[in-house]
């Protein structure tokens, strides 16, 4: 439960900082710096990704639609991995865009961060599968 709550709150915070902290215009510029997409796709991504982070984080935190939240966050982290990997290959000296900081990306730190996300998300998925196995109607029917 602690991992689920903390991860949910972290993604709520991450999305909220992009919207209400540094602002969506700043996040749009950060996305444009990756040179993966141009206008208007950079703005579309900047104006939607933070809301996905907030919604999925809230679902994880509030224990509603947990599987969907886990899959959504795993998908978002995959997109983040692709973007960071692209920037690394291109040797871009840009800020991540994650929390409104101007500090350049520290690529090996991002590798560790994404690895931690996937370990936690995989563990939460496994927990969900275990909970579903124990509470499935077919298991209850066969017991008695």
N, C-alpha and C positions, 0 to 999 in steps of 0.2 A: 504494500500500500504506500509506503514512504517513497519508493522509486516512482510509482505512478503519479503521486501528488506532486513531487518535486519536478519531474519531467514536464507534467502538464503546466505547472506554474512557470517553468522556465520558458516554454513556448508562448504562453500568454504574454509574459514580459517581453520576449523578443519581438513579437508582433506589435505590441503596444508601443514599444520604443520607436519602431519604424513609422508608426502612424502619428503618435502624439508627441514623441520626443524630438527626433531629428526631422521628422516630417516626410511625407510621401514624395515631395519634389526632390529632396535630398536622396531618398532611396531610389528614385528614378534615375538620377545622375549616377549613383553607385552601380546600378544595373547596367547602364549604358557604358560605364568604364570597362566592363568585362568584354565588350566588343563581340558579343554573341548574337545579339538582336539589336535592331535599330528601332526608331520610332515607327509606329506607335506601340510595338510589342514591348518595349522596355517599360513604358508607362502602364500598360495592361498588367504586366507582371508585378510592377511595384505597387499597384493599387489592389491587387488580389492576393498575393502571397501572404502579406501580414494578416489578413483576415482568416486565411486558412490556418495559419499558425495559431491565432487566437481561438478559433472555433475548435480545432482539433485538441489543442491544449486544454480548453475548458471541458470538452467531452471526457478527456482522460482524467482530469482532476475531479470531475463530478460523477465519475463512474457511469456515464451514459454513452452508448454507442462506442464502447471501448475498442472493439476490433476495428471499426472504421477509423477511429482516431489513431490507432497504432499504424494502420496501413497508410493513412494520410500523412502522418509524420514521417514514416519510412520513405514515402514517395518524395516528400519535401527535402529530406536529408539527401536522397539520391540526386535530386536536382541541384542542391547546394554542392554536392561532391563533384558533379559534372562541371559546374561553373568554376569552382575553385581549381579543379584539375586543369581546365582550359586556361585559366589565368596563369597557372604555374607553368604549363607547357609554353605559353606565349611569353613567359617571363615578365608579366605585367607587374608593375610596382604601384598597386592600387590599394585602397582600403576595401575591406571585406563588404561593408554595407550592413553588417549584422546588427550593430548597436549604435550606429551614428558616429562612430569614431573615425578620425582621420588617419589613424595608425595603419601602416601598410600590413598586408596579409602576412602572417607568419605561417608559412605553408605546413611545416611539420606539426605545429600546434593544431592546425585544422585537421590533419590526419588523425591525431590523437582524439580530438573532439568528436569527429564523425565516427570513429571507432567506438567511442564510449556511447554515443547515441544508438548505434546499431546493436551493441551488446545489451543495453537497457531495453530497447524495443524488442529484440529477439526474446529476452527473458520475459518481458510482459506478455508477448504473444504466447510463449510457452505456458505461462501462468493461466492465460485465458483458455488455452486448449485443455489444460488440466482441470480447470473449473467446469468447463463444458462437459468433459468426460464424466466427471463425478455426478453431475446433475442431469444427465441426459435421461429422457423418459424410458428408453429401451433398457438402460441399466437398472432403473428402478423396477420395471416390469419383470425382469428376469430374476430379481431378488425375492420377489414374494408375491 
